[in-house]
Amino acid sequence: MKAIQTIKNIWKIEDLRTRILFTILLVTIYRFGSFIVLPGIIPEGLALEKQTEEGLMSLLNMFSGGAFSNASIFALGIMPYISASIVIQLLTIVFPAIQKKQKEGESGHKKITQYTRYLTVFILLVQGFAYLVNLKIQSPAAFPNGVENNMFFMISSVILMCAGSMFVMWLGERITDKGIGNGISFIILIGILARFPSAIVKQFVSALEGNDGGLITFFLELVLLFVLIMAAIALVQGIRRIPVQYAKQITATKRVEGVRRYIPLKVNAAGVMPIIFAQALMFIPLAILPFVASDETVQYVQSFMDINSWKYNLIFAVMIILFTYFYTAITIQPQNMAEDLKRNEGSIPKVKPGADTAEYIDDVMSKITLPGAIFLAILAVMPSIVTGLISVNSQFAQFFGGTSLLIMVGVVLDTLQQVEGHLLMHHYDGLMEGGQIRGRNGIIAQESI
C-alpha cells in the first residue's frame, strides 16, 4: 500500500525522522505539564468544567488542552502570545514607526518579536490575577483555608503561570526551529485534539444508551463531520490566481524570456481571526453590564446572549462577515502589491501598472472575500446548529466548525506540506498521487512563455 510505503520513506530520511521524534518529545512535555496543578490548589475542589463548556471560556480551555479547567501551570496557555501578536499586528497598521521596523528586514523583525514578548508578559500578569480571582469564585473548595487571601500565594501563582506560558511559547519556537510545522500553531492543534477522544466517546456512549437518536444518528453525525472537514479544507485552500507577466531580461551570457507567474489571493485571507474577534466582542456586554446596569437588564442580555439562540447566531454571523472584510483590508495591501510588481517590472495583462493595478487587485479581493466571509460565518455557527437540531453534546459540537475545525485543518495541511517537501527533496513520491499538497498560503504556479 502507498500509505505504508510513504511511512517507510519518511522513516528513511534521517533529518525528517529526527524532526518528528523531537516534535513528539516536546508535545509530550507540553501535555504532561497541562496536568501539573498550581501549588496550593486542591484538584478535587476544582469546578471549572461547567464554566468552560461554552462561550469564551470554552475557547480558552480548548486551546490550552484542558489546562485551563485543571488549574495547571500551563492554564493561560499560548493565547496571551497570540493576543499580543494580534495587537502588534494592528498597531503596525496604525503607527508608521512600527511599520518601518517591519520593513527593516531581520533586525526589524527581531525588534517586533521583542515588543510582542514584552506585551505577552503584561497580558499574562493581568490574565493571571483575573484567572485566580475567577477560580476563587467558581471553585472555593479548591483553596485551603486562608490561602486564597494570601498575597504571597497570589503573586507566586501568577508568576508560575506566566513562566508556564512562556515555557509553552519556548516549546513552540523549538518545534518551529528543529521540529515539524509551525510550533505555536502545532501546540494549539494538540490542545484541540486532546479533547476530541473524550468528546466522541461521550457522544458514542450516549448513542448506545439510546439517547440523541441512537447509533444511526451517531453515524450520520460522523458523515456530517467529514463533509464539514472537506468544506473547511476548501475554504482554507481556496485561492483566486491573478496572472502576472514579467518583462524579458538580457544578461551578460543569455537572454531570459518573459515569465508568467500568478498572485494567489486567498478566498479566506483573514483565517480564524474574525471568529475570535466576534466571540470576544459578543461577551464584552456580559462582563461590563453587571457593574453599570440593573439586574433586569443583565438578565435580558444573558437570555439574548444564549449561544444556541437564533438571535445570537445571526448577530454573530453578521459580525464575522464584517470582521472578515476589516481584517482582510488591513492585512492585504493592494497598493503595496502594485508597487512591488512595478518595481520588479511585472504587470497584470490588460491592466496598467500603478494605481490601475492596485484598483484591480482590490476589486478582485472584494469579490472573493464576500463568499469566503459567508462560508466562514456558516462554519462558525455550525456547532450551535448541530447542538440544536441533532442534539450533539457541546464538547463534540465544537469540532463541527468554528475556530477548532479551521485551526485543525490549516495546521494539519501546513505540517503535511512540510513532510511532503522533505520527501520530494530526497526524490521520494509525495503524499498524494493526484498532485502536491497545498498549505494555507496557497501556491505560486509558474510557466515559461
Disulfide bonds with the S-S distance in Angstrom:
none
